[in-house]
């Protein structure tokens, strides 16, 4: 799922009932990660199939290529992302 806060995109992923929030822009070519396919803890960018672990933000092929991960919580049915 993709969310926008203050003009910035975030990818929200539900893995077994636990939510993870990542920067929604792929560092490779700017693809929309929130529109990617989630399989287990792996989120795949829809543009060029770069894969990221939603629990760490690390690219599966290159751990030095990361997307920022943000704390996320649910209160009264609403999702909150701590963006700093």
Residue pairs with C-beta under 8 A, 6 or more apart in sequence:
1 11
1 12
1 13
1 14
1 34
2 9
2 10
2 11
2 12
2 24
2 32
2 33
2 34
2 35
3 9
3 10
3 12
3 21
3 24
3 34
3 79
3 81
4 10
4 24
5 81
5 83
6 83
8 24
8 83
9 23
9 24
9 25
9 32
9 33
9 34
10 21
10 22
10 23
10 24
10 34
10 70
10 81
11 21
11 22
11 23
11 24
11 33
11 34
11 36
11 43
11 54
11 67
12 19
12 20
12 21
12 34
12 72
12 79
12 81
13 19
13 20
13 21
13 22
13 38
13 43
13 54
14 20
14 38
15 38
15 40
15 41
15 54
15 55
19 72
19 73
19 74
19 79
20 54
20 55
20 69
20 72
21 69
21 70
21 71
21 72
21 81
22 33
22 43
22 52
22 54
22 57
22 67
22 68
22 69
22 70
23 33
23 57
23 67
23 68
23 69
23 70
24 32
24 33
24 34
25 31
25 32
25 33
25 67
26 32
26 33
26 45
26 47
26 48
26 50
26 67
27 59
27 65
27 66
27 67
28 45
28 47
28 48
28 50
28 65
29 47
29 48
31 45
31 46
31 47
31 48
31 50
32 45
32 46
32 47
33 43
33 45
33 52
33 67
35 46
36 43
36 44
36 45
36 46
37 43
37 44
37 46
38 44
38 54
41 53
41 54
41 55
42 51
42 52
42 53
42 54
42 60
43 51
43 52
43 53
43 54
44 50
44 51
44 52
45 51
45 52
50 59
50 61
50 65
51 59
51 60
51 61
52 58
52 59
52 60
52 66
52 67
53 60
54 69
55 69
56 66
56 69
57 66
57 67
57 68
57 69
58 65
58 66
59 65
59 66
70 81
70 82
70 83
71 81
71 82
72 79
72 80
72 81
72 82
73 79
73 80
73 82
74 80
